[in-house]
Amino acid sequence: MPEANCPDATARATPLMRILALDLGKRRIGLAVSDELGITAQGLPTLERINMRRDLGALARLVEEKSVGRILMGNPLHMSGRAGAQAEWVRQFSEALARRTGLDVQLWDERLTTVQASRVLRESGISIEKRARAVDRLSAVILLQSYLDSLGGGL
């Protein structure tokens, strides 16, 4: 698995290949997908978690439907940069997803994406109920856009 947050020539997607980003939570998975050129991130409907088998199946179907060639998952590191129990859980999920889809799953530092997403939604005036559902999607969009931007504004 490539080192987190270190895109290189091998990490670049080929043109006309989308990247799917996941913000994995215990109850929901926030989702975003890149455009085919790898320039922008668009949010997708949040996936309500059921169990590992069904979650992986739903993600595999999404990969097929959206012609995804790479998967990016938020890596929930501590502010110190150290990986904890949550990061280990995400790593295990990413390995299961890679086996299920046959795709590279790259972990990407997600520190502060949920905080940033919550702030944006709060400032937009969205109700608390809608914010709870939208924060996962927006976190995935922020995660994916930061990755795309690190590649130099396009693939």
Secondary structure by P-SEA (a helix, b strand, c coil): ccccccccccccccccbbbbbbbccccbbbbbbbcccccbbbbccbbbbccaaaaaaaaaaaaaaacccbbbbbbbccccccccaaaaaaaaaaaaaaaaccbbbbbccccaaaaaaaaaaaaacccaaaaaaaaaaaaaaaaaaaaaaaacccc
